Amino acid sequence: MDTLDTEIQAAAKKRARAEKAFNDADAELRALLVKGRSEGKGPSHMAKLTGFTREWVAKIAPAAKS
């Protein structure tokens, strides 16, 4: 293996770690949004907290069916 091969392998490992970190954080946020909706928080309020759109929050954490 030459230097470029080593750099490619290192970058691929770095990307895999970053992807796992993103997926873990995304799952945590989605679970918290669902919890927030179940506790009566609205999508507009949580959108302000997260910086995402109200529509995205509502899609992830729809209102509980009565």
The first five atom37 places (N, CA, C, CB, O) and aatype in JSON, in Angstrom:
{
  "aatype": [12, 3, 16, 10, 3, 16, 6, 9, 5, 0, 0, 0, 11, 11, 1, 0, 1, 0, 6, 11, 0, 13, 2, 3, 0, 3, 0, 6, 10, 1, 0, 10, 10, 19, 11, 7, 1, 15, 6, 7, 11, 7, 14, 15, 8, 12, 0, 11, 10, 16, 7, 13, 16, 1, 6, 17, 19, 0, 11, 9, 0, 14, 0, 0, 11, 15],
  "atom_mask": [
    [1, 1, 1, 1, 1],
    [1, 1, 1, 1, 1],
    [1, 1, 1, 1, 1],
    [1, 1, 1, 1, 1],
    [1, 1, 1, 1, 1],
    [1, 1, 1, 1, 1],
    [1, 1, 1, 1, 1],
    [1, 1, 1, 1, 1],
    [1, 1, 1, 1, 1],
    [1, 1, 1, 1, 1],
    [1, 1, 1, 1, 1],
    [1, 1, 1, 1, 1],
    [1, 1, 1, 1, 1],
    [1, 1, 1, 1, 1],
    [1, 1, 1, 1, 1],
    [1, 1, 1, 1, 1],
    [1, 1, 1, 1, 1],
    [1, 1, 1, 1, 1],
    [1, 1, 1, 1, 1],
    [1, 1, 1, 1, 1],
    [1, 1, 1, 1, 1],
    [1, 1, 1, 1, 1],
    [1, 1, 1, 1, 1],
    [1, 1, 1, 1, 1],
    [1, 1, 1, 1, 1],
    [1, 1, 1, 1, 1],
    [1, 1, 1, 1, 1],
    [1, 1, 1, 1, 1],
    [1, 1, 1, 1, 1],
    [1, 1, 1, 1, 1],
    [1, 1, 1, 1, 1],
    [1, 1, 1, 1, 1],
    [1, 1, 1, 1, 1],
    [1, 1, 1, 1, 1],
    [1, 1, 1, 1, 1],
    [1, 1, 1, 0, 1],
    [1, 1, 1, 1, 1],
    [1, 1, 1, 1, 1],
    [1, 1, 1, 1, 1],
    [1, 1, 1, 0, 1],
    [1, 1, 1, 1, 1],
    [1, 1, 1, 0, 1],
    [1, 1, 1, 1, 1],
    [1, 1, 1, 1, 1],
    [1, 1, 1, 1, 1],
    [1, 1, 1, 1, 1],
    [1, 1, 1, 1, 1],
    [1, 1, 1, 1, 1],
    [1, 1, 1, 1, 1],
    [1, 1, 1, 1, 1],
    [1, 1, 1, 0, 1],
    [1, 1, 1, 1, 1],
    [1, 1, 1, 1, 1],
    [1, 1, 1, 1, 1],
    [1, 1, 1, 1, 1],
    [1, 1, 1, 1, 1],
    [1, 1, 1, 1, 1],
    [1, 1, 1, 1, 1],
    [1, 1, 1, 1, 1],
    [1, 1, 1, 1, 1],
    [1, 1, 1, 1, 1],
    [1, 1, 1, 1, 1],
    [1, 1, 1, 1, 1],
    [1, 1, 1, 1, 1],
    [1, 1, 1, 1, 1],
    [1, 1, 1, 1, 1]
  ],
  "atom_positions": [
    [[0.85, -1.19, 0.0], [0.0, 0.0, 0.0], [0.88, 1.24, 0.0], [-0.96, 0.01, 1.23], [1.94, 1.29, 0.64]],
    [[0.41, 2.25, -0.75], [1.15, 3.5, -0.75], [0.45, 4.5, 0.17], [1.29, 4.06, -2.19], [-0.55, 4.18, 0.82]],
    [[0.98, 5.7, 0.21], [0.45, 6.74, 1.09], [-0.99, 7.09, 0.75], [1.31, 7.98, 1.01], [-1.81, 7.29, 1.65]],
    [[-1.3, 7.17, -0.52], [-2.67, 7.51, -0.91], [-3.66, 6.45, -0.46], [-2.76, 7.69, -2.43], [-4.76, 6.77, -0.01]],
    [[-3.28, 5.18, -0.56], [-4.15, 4.09, -0.08], [-4.43, 4.26, 1.41], [-3.5, 2.71, -0.35], [-5.57, 4.11, 1.85]],
    [[-3.41, 4.58, 2.16], [-3.55, 4.76, 3.61], [-4.47, 5.95, 3.91], [-2.16, 4.98, 4.26], [-5.32, 5.87, 4.8]],
    [[-4.31, 7.04, 3.17], [-5.15, 8.22, 3.37], [-6.61, 7.92, 3.03], [-4.65, 9.4, 2.51], [-7.52, 8.37, 3.72]],
    [[-6.83, 7.16, 1.97], [-8.2, 6.78, 1.58], [-8.84, 5.93, 2.67], [-8.2, 6.01, 0.24], [-10.0, 6.14, 3.03]],
    [[-8.09, 4.97, 3.18], [-8.63, 4.12, 4.26], [-8.96, 4.95, 5.49], [-7.63, 3.01, 4.62], [-10.01, 4.76, 6.1]],
    [[-8.07, 5.86, 5.85], [-8.29, 6.7, 7.03], [-9.52, 7.58, 6.84], [-7.06, 7.58, 7.32], [-10.33, 7.74, 7.76]],
    [[-9.68, 8.16, 5.65], [-10.84, 9.0, 5.39], [-12.13, 8.2, 5.43], [-10.69, 9.69, 4.03], [-13.15, 8.69, 5.91]],
    [[-12.1, 6.98, 4.93], [-13.29, 6.12, 4.95], [-13.68, 5.78, 6.38], [-13.04, 4.83, 4.14], [-14.87, 5.77, 6.72]],
    [[-12.71, 5.49, 7.22], [-12.99, 5.2, 8.63], [-13.56, 6.43, 9.32], [-11.72, 4.72, 9.35], [-14.49, 6.34, 10.12]],
    [[-12.97, 7.6, 9.02], [-13.44, 8.86, 9.62], [-14.89, 9.12, 9.21], [-12.53, 10.05, 9.18], [-15.71, 9.52, 10.04]],
    [[-15.21, 8.88, 7.94], [-16.57, 9.08, 7.46], [-17.54, 8.12, 8.14], [-16.64, 8.89, 5.95], [-18.64, 8.52, 8.51]],
    [[-17.14, 6.89, 8.32], [-18.0, 5.89, 8.97], [-18.3, 6.31, 10.41], [-17.35, 4.49, 8.95], [-19.43, 6.18, 10.88]],
    [[-17.28, 6.82, 11.11], [-17.49, 7.3, 12.49], [-18.44, 8.5, 12.51], [-16.14, 7.67, 13.15], [-19.32, 8.58, 13.37]],
    [[-18.25, 9.42, 11.57], [-19.11, 10.6, 11.5], [-20.56, 10.21, 11.18], [-18.58, 11.59, 10.44], [-21.49, 10.78, 11.75]],
    [[-20.73, 9.26, 10.28], [-22.08, 8.8, 9.93], [-22.77, 8.16, 11.13], [-22.02, 7.81, 8.76], [-23.95, 8.39, 11.36]],
    [[-22.04, 7.37, 11.9], [-22.61, 6.75, 13.09], [-22.99, 7.82, 14.12], [-21.62, 5.74, 13.72], [-24.06, 7.75, 14.72]],
    [[-22.11, 8.8, 14.31], [-22.41, 9.88, 15.26], [-23.66, 10.64, 14.83], [-21.21, 10.84, 15.38], [-24.51, 10.97, 15.66]],
    [[-23.78, 10.94, 13.52], [-24.96, 11.63, 13.01], [-26.21, 10.79, 13.25], [-24.81, 11.94, 11.52], [-27.22, 11.3, 13.75]],
    [[-26.16, 9.52, 12.91], [-27.34, 8.65, 13.05], [-27.76, 8.53, 14.51], [-27.05, 7.26, 12.47], [-28.95, 8.51, 14.82]],
    [[-26.78, 8.45, 15.41], [-27.1, 8.38, 16.85], [-27.76, 9.67, 17.32], [-25.82, 8.11, 17.67], [-28.76, 9.62, 18.04]],
    [[-27.22, 10.82, 16.92], [-27.79, 12.11, 17.31], [-29.17, 12.3, 16.7], [-26.86, 13.27, 16.88], [-30.07, 12.83, 17.35]],
    [[-29.35, 11.89, 15.47], [-30.63, 11.99, 14.79], [-31.69, 11.16, 15.5], [-30.51, 11.56, 13.32], [-32.81, 11.62, 15.71]],
    [[-31.34, 9.94, 15.86], [-32.29, 9.07, 16.57], [-32.66, 9.67, 17.93], [-31.68, 7.65, 16.77], [-33.83, 9.62, 18.33]],
    [[-31.69, 10.24, 18.61], [-31.96, 10.86, 19.91], [-32.91, 12.05, 19.75], [-30.64, 11.33, 20.58], [-33.87, 12.18, 20.5]],
    [[-32.65, 12.9, 18.76], [-33.51, 14.07, 18.53], [-34.93, 13.63, 18.16], [-32.93, 14.95, 17.41], [-35.9, 14.17, 18.69]],
    [[-35.05, 12.66, 17.28], [-36.38, 12.19, 16.88], [-37.15, 11.64, 18.08], [-36.26, 11.12, 15.8], [-38.35, 11.91, 18.22]],
    [[-36.48, 10.89, 18.94], [-37.14, 10.34, 20.13], [-37.59, 11.47, 21.06], [-36.19, 9.37, 20.88], [-38.67, 11.41, 21.65]],
    [[-36.76, 12.49, 21.19], [-37.13, 13.61, 22.06], [-38.29, 14.42, 21.47], [-35.92, 14.53, 22.29], [-39.13, 14.92, 22.22]],
    [[-38.33, 14.55, 20.16], [-39.46, 15.25, 19.54], [-40.76, 14.49, 19.77], [-39.23, 15.43, 18.03], [-41.79, 15.09, 20.06]],
    [[-40.72, 13.18, 19.65], [-41.9, 12.35, 19.91], [-42.32, 12.51, 21.38], [-41.62, 10.85, 19.57], [-43.5, 12.63, 21.68]],
    [[-41.36, 12.49, 22.27], [-41.64, 12.67, 23.69], [-42.26, 14.05, 23.94], [-40.36, 12.49, 24.54], [-43.21, 14.18, 24.71]],
    [[-41.7, 15.07, 23.3], [-42.24, 16.42, 23.46], [-43.69, 16.51, 23.01], [0.0, 0.0, 0.0], [-44.51, 17.12, 23.68]],
    [[-44.0, 15.89, 21.86], [-45.39, 15.9, 21.38], [-46.3, 15.17, 22.36], [-45.49, 15.25, 19.99], [-47.43, 15.6, 22.61]],
    [[-45.83, 14.07, 22.91], [-46.67, 13.31, 23.86], [-46.9, 14.09, 25.15], [-46.03, 11.95, 24.18], [-47.86, 13.83, 25.88]],
    [[-46.01, 15.04, 25.43], [-46.17, 15.88, 26.62], [-46.86, 17.21, 26.31], [-44.81, 16.15, 27.26], [-46.91, 18.11, 27.15]],
    [[-47.38, 17.33, 25.08], [-48.18, 18.49, 24.74], [-47.44, 19.65, 24.08], [0.0, 0.0, 0.0], [-48.03, 20.7, 23.86]],
    [[-46.19, 19.49, 23.77], [-45.45, 20.56, 23.1], [-45.82, 20.55, 21.62], [-43.92, 20.4, 23.28], [-45.96, 19.49, 21.01]],
    [[-45.98, 21.72, 21.06], [-46.38, 21.83, 19.66], [-45.19, 21.82, 18.72], [0.0, 0.0, 0.0], [-44.05, 22.07, 19.13]],
    [[-45.46, 21.52, 17.46], [-44.37, 21.48, 16.48], [-43.73, 22.84, 16.26], [-44.89, 20.95, 15.17], [-42.52, 22.92, 16.0]],
    [[-44.5, 23.93, 16.35], [-43.92, 25.26, 16.18], [-42.91, 25.57, 17.28], [-45.02, 26.31, 16.17], [-41.84, 26.11, 17.01]],
    [[-43.26, 25.22, 18.5], [-42.36, 25.45, 19.63], [-41.07, 24.65, 19.46], [-43.06, 25.08, 20.96], [-39.97, 25.18, 19.64]],
    [[-41.21, 23.38, 19.13], [-40.02, 22.54, 19.0], [-39.2, 22.92, 17.76], [-40.42, 21.06, 18.93], [-37.99, 22.74, 17.74]],
    [[-39.86, 23.44, 16.73], [-39.13, 23.91, 15.55], [-38.24, 25.08, 15.92], [-40.11, 24.31, 14.43], [-37.11, 25.18, 15.44]],
    [[-38.74, 25.98, 16.76], [-37.92, 27.11, 17.22], [-36.7, 26.62, 18.0], [-38.77, 28.05, 18.1], [-35.61, 27.19, 17.89]],
    [[-36.88, 25.57, 18.77], [-35.78, 25.03, 19.58], [-34.71, 24.36, 18.73], [-36.32, 24.05, 20.59], [-33.52, 24.41, 19.05]],
    [[-35.15, 23.72, 17.65], [-34.23, 22.9, 16.85], [-33.67, 23.6, 15.62], [-34.92, 21.66, 16.42], [-32.59, 23.25, 15.14]],
    [[-34.39, 24.6, 15.12], [-33.98, 25.22, 13.87], [-34.5, 24.51, 12.64], [0.0, 0.0, 0.0], [-34.21, 24.92, 11.51]],
    [[-35.27, 23.46, 12.83], [-35.9, 22.76, 11.73], [-37.26, 23.39, 11.47], [-36.04, 21.24, 12.02], [-37.74, 24.19, 12.27]],
    [[-37.88, 23.04, 10.35], [-39.19, 23.6, 10.05], [-40.27, 22.93, 10.89], [-39.51, 23.46, 8.55], [-40.12, 21.8, 11.36]],
    [[-41.36, 23.65, 11.05], [-42.5, 23.13, 11.79], [-43.03, 21.87, 11.09], [-43.62, 24.2, 11.91], [-43.41, 20.9, 11.75]],
    [[-43.03, 21.89, 9.77], [-43.53, 20.75, 9.0], [-42.68, 19.51, 9.22], [-43.57, 21.1, 7.51], [-43.21, 18.4, 9.34]],
    [[-41.36, 19.69, 9.28], [-40.47, 18.55, 9.5], [-40.72, 17.96, 10.89], [-38.99, 18.97, 9.36], [-40.81, 16.75, 11.05]],
    [[-40.83, 18.84, 11.89], [-41.08, 18.37, 13.26], [-42.41, 17.63, 13.31], [-41.08, 19.55, 14.27], [-42.5, 16.57, 13.93]],
    [[-43.44, 18.18, 12.68], [-44.76, 17.54, 12.69], [-44.73, 16.19, 11.97], [-45.8, 18.46, 12.02], [-45.45, 15.27, 12.36]],
    [[-43.9, 16.07, 10.95], [-43.79, 14.79, 10.24], [-43.12, 13.74, 11.12], [-42.99, 14.97, 8.93], [-43.53, 12.58, 11.14]],
    [[-42.09, 14.14, 11.84], [-41.35, 13.23, 12.72], [-42.18, 12.86, 13.94], [-40.02, 13.86, 13.16], [-42.2, 11.71, 14.37]],
    [[-42.86, 13.86, 14.49], [-43.64, 13.65, 15.72], [-45.07, 14.15, 15.52], [-42.96, 14.37, 16.93], [-45.42, 15.24, 15.98]],
    [[-45.89, 13.36, 14.83], [-47.27, 13.8, 14.6], [-48.06, 13.83, 15.91], [-47.97, 12.86, 13.6], [-47.68, 13.22, 16.91]],
    [[-49.15, 14.55, 15.88], [-50.02, 14.65, 17.07], [-50.53, 13.26, 17.44], [-51.21, 15.61, 16.82], [-50.8, 12.43, 16.58]],
    [[-50.65, 13.04, 18.73], [-51.16, 11.75, 19.22], [-52.63, 11.62, 18.8], [-51.01, 11.62, 20.78], [-53.39, 12.58, 18.88]],
    [[-53.0, 10.43, 18.37], [-54.39, 10.18, 17.99], [-55.22, 9.95, 19.23], [-54.51, 8.98, 17.03], [-54.85, 9.17, 20.1]],
    [[-56.36, 10.63, 19.3], [-57.21, 10.48, 20.48], [-58.23, 9.41, 20.29], [-57.89, 11.76, 20.82], [-59.03, 9.15, 21.19]]
  ]
}
